[in-house]
């Protein structure tokens, strides 16, 4: 493949990735991953002002690789939902920038100050 074709293909993939951004629904909230605890558990600071210990469900364990500072979607548990939750989705850097430009992450600037 020529270099120009590769670049256009990458741009098309980038646009497809951005056009399918998952947004929190219902009880789900945005969160910033603070610390990996091991055994598929992480500590996340949620945008609703609570800090939760979240687990990565078994169906996502091999697919979802997370690091400190990643933007994720957390679904609080029905019982002890203020302290625990499940990680449902991780945003890529391009998706985070897109959400910032659209104004969806205005709360994120306040969280990064701490």
Biopython code that builds the backbone (N, CA, C, O; Angstrom):
import numpy as np
from Bio.PDB.StructureBuilder import StructureBuilder

atoms = [
    (1, "UNK", "N", (0.831, -1.188, 0.000)),
    (1, "UNK", "CA", (0.000, 0.000, 0.000)),
    (1, "UNK", "C", (0.872, 1.246, 0.000)),
    (1, "UNK", "O", (1.940, 1.283, 0.611)),
    (2, "UNK", "N", (0.401, 2.236, -0.683)),
    (2, "UNK", "CA", (1.164, 3.470, -0.677)),
    (2, "UNK", "C", (0.922, 4.223, 0.628)),
    (2, "UNK", "O", (-0.027, 3.948, 1.361)),
    (3, "UNK", "N", (1.780, 5.148, 0.885)),
    (3, "UNK", "CA", (1.707, 5.889, 2.149)),
    (3, "UNK", "C", (0.440, 6.733, 2.237)),
    (3, "UNK", "O", (-0.157, 6.863, 3.306)),
    (4, "UNK", "N", (0.038, 7.299, 1.115)),
    (4, "UNK", "CA", (-1.155, 8.147, 1.104)),
    (4, "UNK", "C", (-2.405, 7.328, 1.421)),
    (4, "UNK", "O", (-3.282, 7.783, 2.156)),
    (5, "UNK", "N", (-2.483, 6.106, 0.858)),
    (5, "UNK", "CA", (-3.632, 5.241, 1.144)),
    (5, "UNK", "C", (-3.676, 4.865, 2.615)),
    (5, "UNK", "O", (-4.750, 4.809, 3.214)),
    (6, "UNK", "N", (-2.508, 4.606, 3.200)),
    (6, "UNK", "CA", (-2.460, 4.263, 4.622)),
    (6, "UNK", "C", (-2.953, 5.414, 5.481)),
    (6, "UNK", "O", (-3.691, 5.213, 6.445)),
    (7, "UNK", "N", (-2.536, 6.633, 5.120)),
    (7, "UNK", "CA", (-2.963, 7.803, 5.901)),
    (7, "UNK", "C", (-4.467, 8.019, 5.806)),
    (7, "UNK", "O", (-5.115, 8.308, 6.813)),
    (8, "UNK", "N", (-5.034, 7.883, 4.600)),
    (8, "UNK", "CA", (-6.478, 8.071, 4.466)),
    (8, "UNK", "C", (-7.239, 6.970, 5.206)),
    (8, "UNK", "O", (-8.293, 7.224, 5.789)),
    (9, "UNK", "N", (-6.702, 5.747, 5.183)),
    (9, "UNK", "CA", (-7.339, 4.655, 5.904)),
    (9, "UNK", "C", (-7.316, 4.911, 7.413)),
    (9, "UNK", "O", (-8.299, 4.638, 8.101)),
    (10, "UNK", "N", (-6.203, 5.431, 7.927)),
    (10, "UNK", "CA", (-6.111, 5.748, 9.354)),
    (10, "UNK", "C", (-7.089, 6.848, 9.726)),
    (10, "UNK", "O", (-7.710, 6.789, 10.787)),
    (11, "UNK", "N", (-7.235, 7.858, 8.863)),
    (11, "UNK", "CA", (-8.173, 8.941, 9.142)),
    (11, "UNK", "C", (-9.610, 8.424, 9.172)),
    (11, "UNK", "O", (-10.407, 8.843, 10.012)),
    (12, "UNK", "N", (-9.938, 7.511, 8.252)),
    (12, "UNK", "CA", (-11.284, 6.942, 8.241)),
    (12, "UNK", "C", (-11.552, 6.130, 9.496)),
    (12, "UNK", "O", (-12.645, 6.206, 10.058)),
    (13, "UNK", "N", (-10.568, 5.352, 9.947)),
    (13, "UNK", "CA", (-10.720, 4.584, 11.178)),
    (13, "UNK", "C", (-10.897, 5.514, 12.372)),
    (13, "UNK", "O", (-11.699, 5.239, 13.265)),
    (14, "UNK", "N", (-10.150, 6.614, 12.387)),
    (14, "UNK", "CA", (-10.237, 7.604, 13.454)),
    (14, "UNK", "C", (-11.638, 8.203, 13.504)),
    (14, "UNK", "O", (-12.204, 8.351, 14.587)),
    (15, "UNK", "N", (-12.209, 8.550, 12.347)),
    (15, "UNK", "CA", (-13.550, 9.126, 12.302)),
    (15, "UNK", "C", (-14.598, 8.115, 12.755)),
    (15, "UNK", "O", (-15.544, 8.481, 13.453)),
    (16, "UNK", "N", (-14.445, 6.852, 12.369)),
    (16, "UNK", "CA", (-15.390, 5.825, 12.805)),
    (16, "UNK", "C", (-15.331, 5.654, 14.319)),
    (16, "UNK", "O", (-16.360, 5.484, 14.972)),
    (17, "UNK", "N", (-14.125, 5.701, 14.868)),
    (17, "UNK", "CA", (-13.957, 5.534, 16.308)),
    (17, "UNK", "C", (-14.660, 6.650, 17.055)),
    (17, "UNK", "O", (-15.308, 6.402, 18.072)),
    (18, "UNK", "N", (-14.542, 7.868, 16.568)),
    (18, "UNK", "CA", (-15.146, 9.015, 17.244)),
    (18, "UNK", "C", (-16.661, 9.021, 17.063)),
    (18, "UNK", "O", (-17.382, 9.438, 17.970)),
    (19, "UNK", "N", (-17.155, 8.574, 15.923)),
    (19, "UNK", "CA", (-18.593, 8.648, 15.680)),
    (19, "UNK", "C", (-19.388, 7.670, 16.549)),
    (19, "UNK", "O", (-20.609, 7.794, 16.646)),
    (20, "UNK", "N", (-18.721, 6.703, 17.181)),
    (20, "UNK", "CA", (-19.420, 5.704, 17.994)),
    (20, "UNK", "C", (-19.030, 5.806, 19.461)),
    (20, "UNK", "O", (-18.699, 4.798, 20.085)),
    (21, "UNK", "N", (-19.066, 6.980, 20.001)),
    (21, "UNK", "CA", (-18.660, 7.157, 21.392)),
    (21, "UNK", "C", (-19.795, 6.769, 22.323)),
    (21, "UNK", "O", (-20.927, 7.230, 22.172)),
    (22, "UNK", "N", (-19.478, 5.920, 23.283)),
    (22, "UNK", "CA", (-20.460, 5.490, 24.279)),
    (22, "UNK", "C", (-20.594, 6.575, 25.349)),
    (22, "UNK", "O", (-19.597, 7.110, 25.834)),
    (23, "UNK", "N", (-21.826, 6.888, 25.705)),
    (23, "UNK", "CA", (-22.098, 7.886, 26.744)),
    (23, "UNK", "C", (-22.769, 7.181, 27.924)),
    (23, "UNK", "O", (-23.442, 6.167, 27.742)),
    (24, "UNK", "N", (-22.584, 7.726, 29.145)),
    (24, "UNK", "CA", (-23.235, 7.115, 30.317)),
    (24, "UNK", "C", (-24.748, 7.178, 30.206)),
    (24, "UNK", "O", (-25.310, 8.188, 29.779)),
    (25, "UNK", "N", (-25.402, 6.092, 30.593)),
    (25, "UNK", "CA", (-26.862, 6.023, 30.575)),
    (25, "UNK", "C", (-27.358, 5.635, 31.953)),
    (25, "UNK", "O", (-26.704, 4.869, 32.662)),
    (26, "UNK", "N", (-28.489, 6.151, 32.326)),
    (26, "UNK", "CA", (-29.099, 5.778, 33.598)),
    (26, "UNK", "C", (-28.219, 6.145, 34.786)),
    (26, "UNK", "O", (-27.906, 7.317, 34.995)),
    (27, "UNK", "N", (-27.821, 5.137, 35.565)),
    (27, "UNK", "CA", (-27.017, 5.371, 36.766)),
    (27, "UNK", "C", (-25.528, 5.463, 36.471)),
    (27, "UNK", "O", (-24.753, 5.778, 37.374)),
    (28, "UNK", "N", (-25.100, 5.201, 35.247)),
    (28, "UNK", "CA", (-23.687, 5.190, 34.901)),
    (28, "UNK", "C", (-23.098, 6.598, 34.987)),
    (28, "UNK", "O", (-23.782, 7.586, 34.717)),
    (29, "UNK", "N", (-21.814, 6.677, 35.368)),
    (29, "UNK", "CA", (-21.137, 7.965, 35.496)),
    (29, "UNK", "C", (-19.730, 7.872, 34.890)),
    (29, "UNK", "O", (-19.139, 6.797, 34.791)),
    (30, "UNK", "N", (-19.220, 9.048, 34.488)),
    (30, "UNK", "CA", (-17.822, 9.139, 34.088)),
    (30, "UNK", "C", (-16.957, 9.018, 35.333)),
    (30, "UNK", "O", (-17.388, 9.382, 36.426)),
    (31, "UNK", "N", (-15.740, 8.509, 35.178)),
    (31, "UNK", "CA", (-14.801, 8.422, 36.299)),
    (31, "UNK", "C", (-13.378, 8.476, 35.756)),
    (31, "UNK", "O", (-13.127, 8.159, 34.594)),
    (32, "UNK", "N", (-12.460, 8.882, 36.617)),
    (32, "UNK", "CA", (-11.043, 8.865, 36.294)),
    (32, "UNK", "C", (-10.404, 7.785, 37.152)),
    (32, "UNK", "O", (-10.579, 7.763, 38.371)),
    (33, "UNK", "N", (-9.668, 6.898, 36.516)),
    (33, "UNK", "CA", (-9.032, 5.803, 37.225)),
    (33, "UNK", "C", (-7.848, 6.345, 38.022)),
    (33, "UNK", "O", (-6.939, 6.951, 37.454)),
    (34, "UNK", "N", (-7.860, 6.131, 39.314)),
    (34, "UNK", "CA", (-6.798, 6.649, 40.179)),
    (34, "UNK", "C", (-5.714, 5.633, 40.461)),
    (34, "UNK", "O", (-4.529, 5.967, 40.459)),
    (35, "UNK", "N", (-6.115, 4.371, 40.707)),
    (35, "UNK", "CA", (-5.138, 3.380, 41.145)),
    (35, "UNK", "C", (-5.608, 1.989, 40.770)),
    (35, "UNK", "O", (-6.787, 1.661, 40.900)),
    (36, "UNK", "N", (-4.672, 1.176, 40.303)),
    (36, "UNK", "CA", (-4.960, -0.239, 40.069)),
    (36, "UNK", "C", (-4.655, -1.001, 41.345)),
    (36, "UNK", "O", (-3.579, -0.852, 41.923)),
    (37, "UNK", "N", (-5.598, -1.814, 41.781)),
    (37, "UNK", "CA", (-5.448, -2.509, 43.054)),
    (37, "UNK", "C", (-5.080, -3.977, 42.895)),
    (37, "UNK", "O", (-4.702, -4.621, 43.873)),
    (38, "UNK", "N", (-5.181, -4.513, 41.701)),
    (38, "UNK", "CA", (-4.903, -5.928, 41.491)),
    (38, "UNK", "C", (-6.174, -6.736, 41.542)),
    (38, "UNK", "O", (-7.198, -6.263, 42.036)),
    (39, "UNK", "N", (-6.117, -7.961, 41.031)),
    (39, "UNK", "CA", (-7.259, -8.876, 41.011)),
    (39, "UNK", "C", (-8.457, -8.244, 40.296)),
    (39, "UNK", "O", (-9.596, -8.368, 40.745)),
    (40, "UNK", "N", (-8.184, -7.568, 39.184)),
    (40, "UNK", "CA", (-9.182, -6.892, 38.344)),
    (40, "UNK", "C", (-10.001, -5.854, 39.120)),
    (40, "UNK", "O", (-11.178, -5.644, 38.828)),
    (41, "UNK", "N", (-9.387, -5.222, 40.084)),
    (41, "UNK", "CA", (-10.028, -4.153, 40.843)),
    (41, "UNK", "C", (-9.253, -2.857, 40.638)),
    (41, "UNK", "O", (-8.031, -2.867, 40.491)),
    (42, "UNK", "N", (-9.981, -1.740, 40.628)),
    (42, "UNK", "CA", (-9.375, -0.421, 40.470)),
    (42, "UNK", "C", (-10.073, 0.561, 41.404)),
    (42, "UNK", "O", (-11.220, 0.354, 41.799)),
    (43, "UNK", "N", (-9.371, 1.619, 41.748)),
    (43, "UNK", "CA", (-9.970, 2.705, 42.516)),
    (43, "UNK", "C", (-10.221, 3.845, 41.543)),
    (43, "UNK", "O", (-9.304, 4.290, 40.851)),
    (44, "UNK", "N", (-11.466, 4.322, 41.487)),
    (44, "UNK", "CA", (-11.848, 5.352, 40.536)),
    (44, "UNK", "C", (-12.523, 6.510, 41.258)),
    (44, "UNK", "O", (-13.291, 6.312, 42.200)),
    (45, "UNK", "N", (-12.220, 7.730, 40.796)),
    (45, "UNK", "CA", (-12.871, 8.931, 41.319)),
    (45, "UNK", "C", (-13.962, 9.317, 40.335)),
    (45, "UNK", "O", (-13.668, 9.746, 39.219)),
    (46, "UNK", "N", (-15.210, 9.169, 40.736)),
    (46, "UNK", "CA", (-16.353, 9.383, 39.851)),
    (46, "UNK", "C", (-16.744, 10.857, 39.816)),
    (46, "UNK", "O", (-16.477, 11.611, 40.752)),
    (47, "UNK", "N", (-17.380, 11.249, 38.719)),
    (47, "UNK", "CA", (-17.778, 12.641, 38.545)),
    (47, "UNK", "C", (-18.972, 13.023, 39.409)),
    (47, "UNK", "O", (-19.342, 14.196, 39.454)),
    (48, "UNK", "N", (-19.580, 12.066, 40.091)),
    (48, "UNK", "CA", (-20.658, 12.410, 41.018)),
    (48, "UNK", "C", (-20.116, 12.715, 42.411)),
    (48, "UNK", "O", (-20.889, 12.877, 43.356)),
    (49, "UNK", "N", (-18.784, 12.793, 42.544)),
    (49, "UNK", "CA", (-18.156, 13.195, 43.791)),
    (49, "UNK", "C", (-17.785, 12.048, 44.717)),
    (49, "UNK", "O", (-17.332, 12.293, 45.835)),
    (50, "UNK", "N", (-17.960, 10.826, 44.294)),
    (50, "UNK", "CA", (-17.667, 9.674, 45.155)),
    (50, "UNK", "C", (-16.456, 8.922, 44.630)),
    (50, "UNK", "O", (-16.167, 8.922, 43.433)),
    (51, "UNK", "N", (-15.764, 8.287, 45.549)),
    (51, "UNK", "CA", (-14.637, 7.434, 45.181)),
    (51, "UNK", "C", (-15.075, 5.991, 45.353)),
    (51, "UNK", "O", (-15.553, 5.606, 46.420)),
    (52, "UNK", "N", (-14.912, 5.185, 44.299)),
    (52, "UNK", "CA", (-15.403, 3.816, 44.332)),
    (52, "UNK", "C", (-14.293, 2.831, 44.022)),
    (52, "UNK", "O", (-13.383, 3.122, 43.246)),
    (53, "UNK", "N", (-14.379, 1.658, 44.641)),
    (53, "UNK", "CA", (-13.543, 0.524, 44.262)),
    (53, "UNK", "C", (-14.362, -0.242, 43.231)),
    (53, "UNK", "O", (-15.442, -0.752, 43.530)),
    (54, "UNK", "N", (-13.833, -0.312, 42.019)),
    (54, "UNK", "CA", (-14.575, -0.916, 40.918)),
    (54, "UNK", "C", (-13.870, -2.167, 40.430)),
    (54, "UNK", "O", (-12.651, -2.301, 40.542)),
    (55, "UNK", "N", (-14.653, -3.068, 39.894)),
    (55, "UNK", "CA", (-14.066, -4.283, 39.339)),
    (55, "UNK", "C", (-14.289, -4.294, 37.838)),
    (55, "UNK", "O", (-15.242, -3.707, 37.325)),
    (56, "UNK", "N", (-13.388, -4.976, 37.148)),
    (56, "UNK", "CA", (-13.542, -5.188, 35.714)),
    (56, "UNK", "C", (-14.209, -6.547, 35.558)),
    (56, "UNK", "O", (-13.623, -7.557, 35.947)),
    (57, "UNK", "N", (-15.422, -6.607, 35.000)),
    (57, "UNK", "CA", (-16.130, -7.882, 34.879)),
    (57, "UNK", "C", (-15.346, -8.893, 34.044)),
    (57, "UNK", "O", (-14.518, -8.515, 33.214)),
    (58, "UNK", "N", (-15.610, -10.164, 34.266)),
    (58, "UNK", "CA", (-14.888, -11.232, 33.599)),
    (58, "UNK", "C", (-14.957, -11.171, 32.085)),
    (58, "UNK", "O", (-13.992, -11.521, 31.406)),
    (59, "UNK", "N", (-16.088, -10.729, 31.547)),
    (59, "UNK", "CA", (-16.219, -10.677, 30.088)),
    (59, "UNK", "C", (-15.321, -9.613, 29.465)),
    (59, "UNK", "O", (-15.054, -9.657, 28.264)),
    (60, "UNK", "N", (-14.848, -8.647, 30.274)),
    (60, "UNK", "CA", (-13.996, -7.572, 29.760)),
    (60, "UNK", "C", (-12.546, -7.676, 30.206)),
    (60, "UNK", "O", (-11.716, -6.873, 29.780)),
    (61, "UNK", "N", (-12.226, -8.639, 31.048)),
    (61, "UNK", "CA", (-10.887, -8.718, 31.635)),
    (61, "UNK", "C", (-9.772, -8.707, 30.599)),
    (61, "UNK", "O", (-8.790, -7.982, 30.759)),
    (62, "UNK", "N", (-9.904, -9.478, 29.566)),
    (62, "UNK", "CA", (-8.849, -9.585, 28.564)),
    (62, "UNK", "C", (-8.906, -8.465, 27.531)),
    (62, "UNK", "O", (-7.903, -8.180, 26.878)),
    (63, "UNK", "N", (-10.050, -7.834, 27.376)),
    (63, "UNK", "CA", (-10.226, -6.789, 26.367)),
    (63, "UNK", "C", (-9.898, -5.395, 26.887)),
    (63, "UNK", "O", (-9.449, -4.540, 26.123)),
    (64, "UNK", "N", (-10.114, -5.160, 28.157)),
    (64, "UNK", "CA", (-10.054, -3.813, 28.719)),
    (64, "UNK", "C", (-8.779, -3.636, 29.535)),
    (64, "UNK", "O", (-8.695, -4.090, 30.676)),
    (65, "UNK", "N", (-7.798, -2.981, 28.951)),
    (65, "UNK", "CA", (-6.540, -2.704, 29.641)),
    (65, "UNK", "C", (-6.569, -1.262, 30.087)),
    (65, "UNK", "O", (-6.692, -0.358, 29.262)),
    (66, "UNK", "N", (-6.455, -1.036, 31.385)),
    (66, "UNK", "CA", (-6.576, 0.319, 31.927)),
    (66, "UNK", "C", (-5.301, 0.723, 32.654)),
    (66, "UNK", "O", (-4.547, -0.113, 33.152)),
    (67, "UNK", "N", (-5.085, 2.050, 32.696)),
    (67, "UNK", "CA", (-3.954, 2.622, 33.418)),
    (67, "UNK", "C", (-4.444, 3.821, 34.226)),
    (67, "UNK", "O", (-5.552, 4.316, 34.016)),
    (68, "UNK", "N", (-3.606, 4.274, 35.147)),
    (68, "UNK", "CA", (-3.966, 5.438, 35.942)),
    (68, "UNK", "C", (-4.183, 6.641, 35.031)),
    (68, "UNK", "O", (-3.423, 6.864, 34.088)),
    (69, "UNK", "N", (-5.227, 7.412, 35.321)),
    (69, "UNK", "CA", (-5.526, 8.603, 34.543)),
    (69, "UNK", "C", (-6.482, 8.372, 33.385)),
    (69, "UNK", "O", (-6.867, 9.334, 32.721)),
    (70, "UNK", "N", (-6.879, 7.136, 33.119)),
    (70, "UNK", "CA", (-7.811, 6.847, 32.034)),
    (70, "UNK", "C", (-9.217, 7.307, 32.401)),
    (70, "UNK", "O", (-9.618, 7.251, 33.563)),
    (71, "UNK", "N", (-9.958, 7.763, 31.396)),
    (71, "UNK", "CA", (-11.358, 8.114, 31.569)),
    (71, "UNK", "C", (-12.187, 6.866, 31.294)),
    (71, "UNK", "O", (-12.042, 6.238, 30.246)),
    (72, "UNK", "N", (-13.057, 6.508, 32.236)),
    (72, "UNK", "CA", (-13.849, 5.284, 32.119)),
    (72, "UNK", "C", (-15.309, 5.584, 32.455)),
    (72, "UNK", "O", (-15.641, 6.650, 32.973)),
    (73, "UNK", "N", (-16.160, 4.625, 32.147)),
    (73, "UNK", "CA", (-17.564, 4.678, 32.578)),
    (73, "UNK", "C", (-17.744, 3.626, 33.668)),
    (73, "UNK", "O", (-17.364, 2.467, 33.505)),
    (74, "UNK", "N", (-18.332, 4.060, 34.785)),
    (74, "UNK", "CA", (-18.558, 3.180, 35.931)),
    (74, "UNK", "C", (-20.059, 3.076, 36.170)),
    (74, "UNK", "O", (-20.780, 4.072, 36.114)),
    (75, "UNK", "N", (-20.519, 1.852, 36.439)),
    (75, "UNK", "CA", (-21.902, 1.650, 36.847)),
    (75, "UNK", "C", (-21.909, 1.235, 38.310)),
    (75, "UNK", "O", (-21.436, 0.149, 38.643)),
    (76, "UNK", "N", (-22.443, 2.090, 39.199)),
    (76, "UNK", "CA", (-22.489, 1.743, 40.629)),
    (76, "UNK", "C", (-23.364, 0.520, 40.868)),
    (76, "UNK", "O", (-24.352, 0.297, 40.167)),
    (77, "UNK", "N", (-22.984, -0.265, 41.867)),
    (77, "UNK", "CA", (-23.767, -1.429, 42.244)),
    (77, "UNK", "C", (-25.058, -0.973, 42.907)),
    (77, "UNK", "O", (-25.141, 0.139, 43.429)),
    (78, "UNK", "N", (-26.073, -1.848, 42.879)),
    (78, "UNK", "CA", (-27.332, -1.516, 43.543)),
    (78, "UNK", "C", (-27.162, -1.486, 45.049)),
    (78, "UNK", "O", (-27.705, -0.608, 45.719)),
    (79, "UNK", "N", (-26.404, -2.451, 45.594)),
    (79, "UNK", "CA", (-26.110, -2.458, 47.018)),
    (79, "UNK", "C", (-24.719, -1.887, 47.207)),
    (79, "UNK", "O", (-23.807, -2.230, 46.454)),
    (80, "UNK", "N", (-24.537, -1.038, 48.180)),
    (80, "UNK", "CA", (-23.281, -0.337, 48.459)),
    (80, "UNK", "C", (-22.762, 0.374, 47.210)),
    (80, "UNK", "O", (-21.570, 0.331, 46.906)),
    (81, "UNK", "N", (-23.669, 1.023, 46.499)),
    (81, "UNK", "CA", (-23.333, 1.720, 45.255)),
    (81, "UNK", "C", (-22.467, 2.941, 45.438)),
    (81, "UNK", "O", (-21.846, 3.406, 44.483)),
    (82, "UNK", "N", (-22.409, 3.483, 46.672)),
    (82, "UNK", "CA", (-21.560, 4.649, 46.920)),
    (82, "UNK", "C", (-20.096, 4.257, 47.061)),
    (82, "UNK", "O", (-19.215, 5.111, 46.957)),
    (83, "UNK", "N", (-19.825, 2.977, 47.295)),
    (83, "UNK", "CA", (-18.444, 2.533, 47.490)),
    (83, "UNK", "C", (-17.951, 1.597, 46.398)),
    (83, "UNK", "O", (-16.741, 1.442, 46.230)),
    (84, "UNK", "N", (-18.857, 0.968, 45.648)),
    (84, "UNK", "CA", (-18.446, -0.061, 44.684)),
    (84, "UNK", "C", (-19.149, 0.121, 43.342)),
    (84, "UNK", "O", (-20.202, 0.752, 43.248)),
    (85, "UNK", "N", (-18.525, -0.460, 42.290)),
    (85, "UNK", "CA", (-19.126, -0.385, 40.962)),
    (85, "UNK", "C", (-18.394, -1.273, 39.978)),
    (85, "UNK", "O", (-17.419, -1.937, 40.330)),
    (86, "UNK", "N", (-18.869, -1.282, 38.744)),
    (86, "UNK", "CA", (-18.269, -2.049, 37.663)),
    (86, "UNK", "C", (-17.749, -1.094, 36.589)),
    (86, "UNK", "O", (-18.390, -0.089, 36.281)),
    (87, "UNK", "N", (-16.592, -1.412, 36.025)),
    (87, "UNK", "CA", (-16.046, -0.651, 34.902)),
    (87, "UNK", "C", (-16.680, -1.211, 33.637)),
    (87, "UNK", "O", (-16.633, -2.416, 33.391)),
    (88, "UNK", "N", (-17.278, -0.325, 32.831)),
    (88, "UNK", "CA", (-17.959, -0.776, 31.626)),
    (88, "UNK", "C", (-17.220, -0.431, 30.345)),
    (88, "UNK", "O", (-17.302, -1.173, 29.367)),
    (89, "UNK", "N", (-16.494, 0.692, 30.335)),
    (89, "UNK", "CA", (-15.904, 1.172, 29.087)),
    (89, "UNK", "C", (-14.717, 2.067, 29.389)),
    (89, "UNK", "O", (-14.710, 2.782, 30.391)),
    (90, "UNK", "N", (-13.705, 2.028, 28.518)),
    (90, "UNK", "CA", (-12.549, 2.914, 28.624)),
    (90, "UNK", "C", (-12.465, 3.743, 27.348)),
    (90, "UNK", "O", (-12.592, 3.209, 26.246)),
    (91, "UNK", "N", (-12.251, 5.043, 27.496)),
    (91, "UNK", "CA", (-12.135, 5.942, 26.354)),
    (91, "UNK", "C", (-10.690, 6.041, 25.890)),
    (91, "UNK", "O", (-9.767, 6.048, 26.705)),
    (92, "UNK", "N", (-10.496, 6.118, 24.576)),
    (92, "UNK", "CA", (-9.164, 6.350, 24.015)),
    (92, "UNK", "C", (-8.853, 7.841, 24.120)),
    (92, "UNK", "O", (-9.739, 8.642, 24.422)),
    (93, "UNK", "N", (-7.605, 8.212, 23.874)),
    (93, "UNK", "CA", (-7.213, 9.623, 23.956)),
    (93, "UNK", "C", (-7.969, 10.470, 22.944)),
    (93, "UNK", "O", (-8.369, 11.591, 23.257)),
    (94, "UNK", "N", (-8.170, 9.955, 21.738)),
    (94, "UNK", "CA", (-8.897, 10.701, 20.710)),
    (94, "UNK", "C", (-10.350, 10.931, 21.132)),
    (94, "UNK", "O", (-10.902, 12.007, 20.900)),
    (95, "UNK", "N", (-10.957, 9.941, 21.741)),
    (95, "UNK", "CA", (-12.339, 10.079, 22.194)),
    (95, "UNK", "C", (-12.447, 11.098, 23.319)),
    (95, "UNK", "O", (-13.413, 11.858, 23.374)),
    (96, "UNK", "N", (-11.464, 11.123, 24.219)),
    (96, "UNK", "CA", (-11.469, 12.090, 25.320)),
    (96, "UNK", "C", (-11.364, 13.507, 24.770)),
    (96, "UNK", "O", (-12.088, 14.399, 25.212)),
    (97, "UNK", "N", (-10.473, 13.721, 23.814)),
    (97, "UNK", "CA", (-10.330, 15.048, 23.207)),
    (97, "UNK", "C", (-11.616, 15.469, 22.511)),
    (97, "UNK", "O", (-12.013, 16.631, 22.597)),
    (98, "UNK", "N", (-12.268, 14.544, 21.827)),
    (98, "UNK", "CA", (-13.523, 14.839, 21.147)),
    (98, "UNK", "C", (-14.600, 15.248, 22.156)),
    (98, "UNK", "O", (-15.332, 16.212, 21.933)),
    (99, "UNK", "N", (-14.690, 14.518, 23.256)),
    (99, "UNK", "CA", (-15.679, 14.844, 24.291)),
    (99, "UNK", "C", (-15.394, 16.201, 24.928)),
    (99, "UNK", "O", (-16.319, 16.945, 25.254)),
    (100, "UNK", "N", (-14.118, 16.522, 25.103)),
    (100, "UNK", "CA", (-13.760, 17.836, 25.663)),
    (100, "UNK", "C", (-14.184, 18.957, 24.723)),
    (100, "UNK", "O", (-14.719, 19.976, 25.160)),
    (101, "UNK", "N", (-13.942, 18.764, 23.428)),
    (101, "UNK", "CA", (-14.319, 19.787, 22.443)),
    (101, "UNK", "C", (-15.825, 19.980, 22.402)),
    (101, "UNK", "O", (-16.295, 21.098, 22.194)),
    (102, "UNK", "N", (-16.594, 18.908, 22.598)),
    (102, "UNK", "CA", (-18.052, 19.009, 22.584)),
    (102, "UNK", "C", (-18.619, 19.533, 23.893)),
    (102, "UNK", "O", (-19.817, 19.805, 23.983)),
    (103, "UNK", "N", (-17.768, 19.679, 24.919)),
    (103, "UNK", "CA", (-18.231, 20.221, 26.191)),
    (103, "UNK", "C", (-18.840, 19.197, 27.126)),
    (103, "UNK", "O", (-19.488, 19.571, 28.104)),
    (104, "UNK", "N", (-18.652, 17.926, 26.855)),
    (104, "UNK", "CA", (-19.226, 16.879, 27.702)),
    (104, "UNK", "C", (-18.433, 16.678, 28.995)),
    (104, "UNK", "O", (-18.961, 16.137, 29.966)),
    (105, "UNK", "N", (-17.175, 17.109, 29.012)),
    (105, "UNK", "CA", (-16.301, 16.836, 30.163)),
    (105, "UNK", "C", (-15.898, 18.110, 30.898)),
    (105, "UNK", "O", (-14.739, 18.264, 31.285)),
    (106, "UNK", "N", (-16.831, 19.009, 31.089)),
    (106, "UNK", "CA", (-16.506, 20.246, 31.811)),
    (106, "UNK", "C", (-16.127, 19.967, 33.255)),
    (106, "UNK", "O", (-15.337, 20.706, 33.843)),
    (107, "UNK", "N", (-16.682, 18.905, 33.833)),
    (107, "UNK", "CA", (-16.357, 18.551, 35.221)),
    (107, "UNK", "C", (-14.929, 18.032, 35.338)),
    (107, "UNK", "O", (-14.346, 18.065, 36.422)),
    (108, "UNK", "N", (-14.364, 17.557, 34.241)),
    (108, "UNK", "CA", (-13.040, 16.935, 34.292)),
    (108, "UNK", "C", (-11.962, 17.939, 34.694)),
    (108, "UNK", "O", (-11.031, 17.577, 35.413)),
    (109, "UNK", "N", (-12.066, 19.181, 34.249)),
    (109, "UNK", "CA", (-11.072, 20.187, 34.613)),
    (109, "UNK", "C", (-11.046, 20.429, 36.122)),
    (109, "UNK", "O", (-9.978, 20.620, 36.703)),
    (110, "UNK", "N", (-12.222, 20.421, 36.756)),
    (110, "UNK", "CA", (-12.279, 20.611, 38.203)),
    (110, "UNK", "C", (-11.659, 19.428, 38.931)),
    (110, "UNK", "O", (-11.038, 19.605, 39.979)),
    (111, "UNK", "N", (-11.817, 18.226, 38.392)),
    (111, "UNK", "CA", (-11.259, 17.034, 39.038)),
    (111, "UNK", "C", (-9.742, 16.997, 38.895)),
    (111, "UNK", "O", (-9.056, 16.527, 39.803)),
    (112, "UNK", "N", (-9.202, 17.481, 37.779)),
    (112, "UNK", "CA", (-7.769, 17.411, 37.560)),
    (112, "UNK", "C", (-7.003, 18.385, 38.449)),
    (112, "UNK", "O", (-5.791, 18.246, 38.608)),
    (113, "UNK", "N", (-7.695, 19.376, 39.035)),
    (113, "UNK", "CA", (-7.025, 20.342, 39.903)),
    (113, "UNK", "C", (-6.605, 19.722, 41.223)),
    (113, "UNK", "O", (-5.623, 20.173, 41.812)),
    (114, "UNK", "N", (-7.302, 18.711, 41.711)),
    (114, "UNK", "CA", (-7.009, 18.123, 43.025)),
    (114, "UNK", "C", (-5.709, 17.417, 43.047)),
    (114, "UNK", "O", (-5.321, 16.870, 44.079)),
]
sb = StructureBuilder()
sb.init_structure("model")
sb.init_model(0)
sb.init_chain("A")
sb.init_seg("    ")
for serial, (resi, resn, name, xyz) in enumerate(atoms, 1):
    if name == "N":
        sb.init_residue(resn, " ", resi, " ")
    sb.init_atom(name, np.array(xyz, "f"), 0.0, 1.0, " ", f" {name:<3s}", serial, name[0])
structure = sb.get_structure()
